[in-house]
Amino acid sequence: MNIFLCRHAQVHNPKKIVYRRLPGYYLSKQGEAEAEEMGLFLKKYKIKEIFTSPMERCVQTAGIIKKTIDNPAIKIYQKDYLNEWDEGEKTTTVAKRMKHILRDKKDNRVYISHQHPIRVFLNEITSQPPRELEQWDCPAGAIYEIAFDGKKALPKLLFIPEETDKPLIPKTKFSKSLFVIGAAATAFFVVTALEKFAPYADKFFQENISWTTALKIASI
């Protein structure tokens, strides 16, 4: 049995509200593009059914995936067991409800849920301790394939939308440039200071003067 466990695509949330189960949170334009990418990726697997959390962002992701696959015969079902973590809900409770995924042993089904329940489920079926939740990479639009070798679950991260990897500002390149410039400036300062200080090294060691005093002498 092979199934696909997906996180919904990116949500429009400019105010950065922790929305969890609050209604009214739909996909952003980028999220819609991510869901299309998810559909294009899943098209080759002959998906027949999609099970989704009832939250709008998941239902919308499911609809776009179906539309992109372009198969009107695909059925979409909303299931509470795939819902977002409810504040105060125990991890063991989340794991128990998410394990409903395993009850119907049919191939090529898609399940759309949320980051925390997905991580809890993956931890549960691989017998990992709760502290290992963060090991599961689960950005918006991520797709895990879960294969079963006998009773052993073998989850594998198959897909992350390209849109997810595109930062609004090229922070990585900018940070690397600053790092190189900063490192070069620091090296220049250190070398210059050492060259000035070298003639006074003997005085420093023999008279046990402080580094601050020695540097002041060297700067004269």
Kinemage of the C-alpha trace (Angstrom):
@kinemage 1
@onewidth
@group {chain A} dominant
@subgroup {mainchain}
@vectorlist {calphas} color= white
{ca met a 1} P 0.000 0.000 0.000
{ca asn a 2} L 1.296 3.421 -0.986
{ca ile a 3} L -0.424 6.629 0.126
{ca phe a 4} L 0.417 10.314 -0.205
{ca leu a 5} L 0.257 12.577 2.823
{ca cys a 6} L 0.337 16.290 1.970
{ca arg a 7} L 0.409 19.545 3.815
{ca his a 8} L -1.868 22.255 2.434
{ca ala a 9} L -0.302 25.009 0.320
{ca gln a 10} L 0.660 28.456 1.613
{ca val a 11} L -2.031 30.500 3.376
{ca his a 12} L -2.736 34.210 2.946
{ca asn a 13} L -1.864 35.504 6.406
{ca pro a 14} L -0.159 38.927 6.180
{ca lys a 15} L -0.764 39.662 9.884
{ca lys a 16} L 1.001 36.409 10.930
{ca ile a 17} L -1.899 35.306 13.096
{ca val a 18} L -1.693 31.859 14.687
{ca tyr a 19} L -4.968 30.737 13.143
{ca arg a 20} L -4.988 26.960 13.812
{ca arg a 21} L -8.740 26.163 13.539
{ca leu a 22} L -9.965 29.717 12.989
{ca pro a 23} L -12.188 29.917 9.896
{ca gly a 24} L -11.604 32.219 6.928
{ca tyr a 25} L -7.974 31.455 6.080
{ca tyr a 26} L -7.564 30.657 2.388
{ca leu a 27} L -4.584 30.118 0.109
{ca ser a 28} L -2.466 33.030 -1.046
{ca lys a 29} L -1.664 33.521 -4.737
{ca gln a 30} L 1.597 31.706 -4.104
{ca gly a 31} L -0.342 28.964 -2.329
{ca glu a 32} L -2.598 28.506 -5.356
{ca ala a 33} L 0.514 28.116 -7.533
{ca glu a 34} L 1.935 25.586 -5.055
{ca ala a 35} L -1.292 23.543 -5.145
{ca glu a 36} L -1.105 23.462 -8.955
{ca glu a 37} L 2.458 22.145 -8.712
{ca met a 38} L 1.242 19.485 -6.275
{ca gly a 39} L -1.434 18.421 -8.761
{ca leu a 40} L 1.041 18.221 -11.625
{ca phe a 41} L 3.329 16.056 -9.508
{ca leu a 42} L 0.524 13.708 -8.399
{ca lys a 43} L -0.986 13.369 -11.872
{ca lys a 44} L 1.226 10.408 -12.782
{ca tyr a 45} L -0.045 8.344 -9.835
{ca lys a 46} L -3.649 7.896 -11.077
{ca ile a 47} L -5.242 9.334 -7.962
{ca lys a 48} L -8.875 8.309 -7.428
{ca glu a 49} L -9.723 9.818 -4.045
{ca ile a 50} L -8.591 12.785 -1.974
{ca phe a 51} L -9.265 12.976 1.763
{ca thr a 52} L -8.841 16.394 3.332
{ca ser a 53} L -9.086 18.288 6.580
{ca pro a 54} L -12.278 20.401 6.653
{ca met a 55} L -10.281 23.631 7.054
{ca glu a 56} L -10.661 25.971 4.052
{ca arg a 57} L -6.962 25.956 3.171
{ca cys a 58} L -6.952 22.170 2.859
{ca val a 59} L -10.250 21.939 0.969
{ca gln a 60} L -9.001 24.601 -1.448
{ca thr a 61} L -5.700 22.743 -1.936
{ca ala a 62} L -7.643 19.533 -2.658
{ca gly a 63} L -9.837 21.285 -5.217
{ca ile a 64} L -6.884 22.756 -7.099
{ca ile a 65} L -5.098 19.391 -7.116
{ca lys a 66} L -8.191 17.728 -8.600
{ca lys a 67} L -8.600 20.471 -11.204
{ca thr a 68} L -4.919 20.251 -12.181
{ca ile a 69} L -5.002 16.453 -12.486
{ca asp a 70} L -8.036 17.017 -14.715
{ca asn a 71} L -9.974 13.935 -13.738
{ca pro a 72} L -13.641 14.655 -12.856
{ca ala a 73} L -13.971 11.126 -11.427
{ca ile a 74} L -11.734 11.973 -8.452
{ca lys a 75} L -13.776 12.100 -5.247
{ca ile a 76} L -12.969 14.577 -2.448
{ca tyr a 77} L -13.970 13.747 1.137
{ca gln a 78} L -13.632 15.986 4.195
{ca lys a 79} L -12.506 14.120 7.313
{ca asp a 80} L -12.254 15.483 10.855
{ca tyr a 81} L -9.412 13.106 11.719
{ca leu a 82} L -7.173 15.137 9.370
{ca asn a 83} L -8.026 18.416 11.084
{ca glu a 84} L -5.539 20.910 12.514
{ca trp a 85} L -4.235 20.462 16.043
{ca asp a 86} L -6.740 21.856 18.533
{ca glu a 87} L -5.043 23.834 21.291
{ca gly a 88} L -4.866 21.630 24.350
{ca glu a 89} L -5.222 18.421 22.342
{ca lys a 90} L -2.753 15.778 23.481
{ca thr a 91} L -0.176 14.431 21.048
{ca thr a 92} L -1.427 10.907 21.726
{ca thr a 93} L -4.937 11.991 20.718
{ca val a 94} L -3.655 13.535 17.478
{ca ala a 95} L -1.730 10.340 16.699
{ca lys a 96} L -4.784 8.175 17.368
{ca arg a 97} L -7.105 10.106 15.055
{ca met a 98} L -4.507 10.443 12.292
{ca lys a 99} L -4.052 6.659 12.264
{ca his a 100} L -7.473 6.449 10.604
{ca ile a 101} L -5.413 6.959 7.437
{ca leu a 102} L -4.236 3.362 7.743
{ca arg a 103} L -7.675 1.762 8.041
{ca asp a 104} L -8.547 1.606 4.354
{ca lys a 105} L -5.684 -0.157 2.624
{ca lys a 106} L -6.019 1.201 -0.911
{ca asp a 107} L -3.180 2.516 -3.067
{ca asn a 108} L -2.723 5.990 -4.473
{ca arg a 109} L -4.913 7.905 -2.097
{ca val a 110} L -4.119 11.498 -1.172
{ca tyr a 111} L -4.545 12.849 2.362
{ca ile a 112} L -4.281 16.586 3.017
{ca ser a 113} L -3.656 17.783 6.553
{ca his a 114} L -1.579 20.232 8.605
{ca gln a 115} L 2.031 20.423 9.718
{ca his a 116} L 1.688 19.332 13.344
{ca pro a 117} L -0.700 16.384 12.772
{ca ile a 118} L 1.465 15.184 9.865
{ca arg a 119} L 4.602 15.261 12.012
{ca val a 120} L 2.820 13.455 14.848
{ca phe a 121} L 1.563 10.776 12.449
{ca leu a 122} L 4.974 10.220 10.849
{ca asn a 123} L 6.544 9.970 14.294
{ca glu a 124} L 3.897 7.478 15.383
{ca ile a 125} L 4.179 5.085 12.444
{ca thr a 126} L 7.990 5.075 12.665
{ca ser a 127} L 8.005 4.633 16.474
{ca gln a 128} L 9.937 7.843 17.122
{ca pro a 129} L 9.814 9.688 20.480
{ca pro a 130} L 7.910 13.019 20.687
{ca arg a 131} L 11.155 15.000 20.838
{ca glu a 132} L 11.858 13.945 17.239
{ca leu a 133} L 8.863 15.779 15.721
{ca glu a 134} L 11.061 18.476 14.195
{ca gln a 135} L 12.973 15.927 12.120
{ca trp a 136} L 10.084 15.810 9.628
{ca asp a 137} L 10.487 18.549 7.044
{ca cys a 138} L 6.970 19.746 6.311
{ca pro a 139} L 6.752 23.129 4.535
{ca ala a 140} L 3.622 24.255 2.707
{ca gly a 141} L 2.788 21.906 -0.154
{ca ala a 142} L 5.072 19.085 0.990
{ca ile a 143} L 4.125 15.585 -0.170
{ca tyr a 144} L 5.190 12.451 1.684
{ca glu a 145} L 4.830 9.022 0.156
{ca ile a 146} L 4.226 6.336 2.753
{ca ala a 147} L 4.976 2.799 1.632
{ca phe a 148} L 4.520 -0.278 3.798
{ca asp a 149} L 6.906 -3.198 3.910
{ca gly a 150} L 4.856 -5.689 5.860
{ca lys a 151} L 4.035 -3.876 9.090
{ca lys a 152} L 6.869 -1.379 8.715
{ca ala a 153} L 6.028 2.133 7.486
{ca leu a 154} L 8.509 3.810 5.177
{ca pro a 155} L 7.755 7.527 4.818
{ca lys a 156} L 9.680 9.493 2.209
{ca leu a 157} L 9.527 13.201 1.371
{ca leu a 158} L 8.838 13.175 -2.370
{ca phe a 159} L 8.017 16.738 -3.267
{ca ile a 160} L 8.212 20.376 -2.187
{ca pro a 161} L 6.738 22.989 -4.546
{ca glu a 162} L 9.268 25.232 -6.266
{ca glu a 163} L 7.208 28.240 -5.190
{ca thr a 164} L 7.916 27.338 -1.552
{ca asp a 165} L 11.645 27.679 -2.182
{ca lys a 166} L 11.450 31.166 -3.688
{ca pro a 167} L 12.038 33.818 -0.982
{ca leu a 168} L 10.379 37.183 -1.457
{ca ile a 169} L 13.815 38.765 -0.825
{ca pro a 170} L 17.034 36.967 -1.814
{ca lys a 171} L 18.139 36.754 1.812
{ca thr a 172} L 20.639 33.928 1.329
{ca lys a 173} L 22.771 35.675 -1.283
{ca phe a 174} L 22.574 38.960 0.594
{ca ser a 175} L 23.669 37.315 3.848
{ca lys a 176} L 26.564 35.495 2.183
{ca ser a 177} L 27.792 38.743 0.637
{ca leu a 178} L 27.701 40.504 3.995
{ca phe a 179} L 29.517 37.599 5.596
{ca val a 180} L 32.334 37.701 3.023
{ca ile a 181} L 32.702 41.495 3.307
{ca gly a 182} L 32.641 41.343 7.102
{ca ala a 183} L 35.195 38.529 7.231
{ca ala a 184} L 37.540 40.381 4.878
{ca ala a 185} L 37.276 43.600 6.898
{ca thr a 186} L 37.940 41.738 10.150
{ca ala a 187} L 40.969 39.991 8.687
{ca phe a 188} L 42.373 43.308 7.414
{ca phe a 189} L 41.937 44.914 10.832
{ca val a 190} L 43.613 42.017 12.651
{ca val a 191} L 46.599 41.914 10.269
{ca thr a 192} L 47.052 45.702 10.463
{ca ala a 193} L 46.856 45.667 14.259
{ca leu a 194} L 49.386 42.844 14.526
{ca glu a 195} L 51.813 44.615 12.187
{ca lys a 196} L 51.653 47.762 14.324
{ca phe a 197} L 51.896 45.852 17.567
{ca ala a 198} L 54.778 43.534 16.586
{ca pro a 199} L 57.623 45.985 17.485
{ca tyr a 200} L 56.190 46.315 21.008
{ca ala a 201} L 55.701 42.623 21.682
{ca asp a 202} L 58.823 42.335 23.849
{ca lys a 203} L 57.721 45.271 25.973
{ca phe a 204} L 54.294 43.651 26.400
{ca phe a 205} L 55.661 40.335 27.659
{ca gln a 206} L 58.546 41.747 29.743
{ca glu a 207} L 56.633 44.489 31.532
{ca asn a 208} L 53.284 42.701 31.668
{ca ile a 209} L 51.358 45.703 30.356
{ca ser a 210} L 47.762 45.290 29.286
{ca trp a 211} L 46.654 44.643 25.696
{ca thr a 212} L 44.771 47.946 25.719
{ca thr a 213} L 47.902 49.893 26.740
{ca ala a 214} L 50.043 48.039 24.201
{ca leu a 215} L 47.617 48.830 21.376
{ca lys a 216} L 47.538 52.496 22.421
{ca ile a 217} L 51.337 52.563 22.265
{ca ala a 218} L 51.269 50.916 18.823
{ca ser a 219} L 48.778 53.458 17.502
{ca ile a 220} L 50.962 56.450 18.423
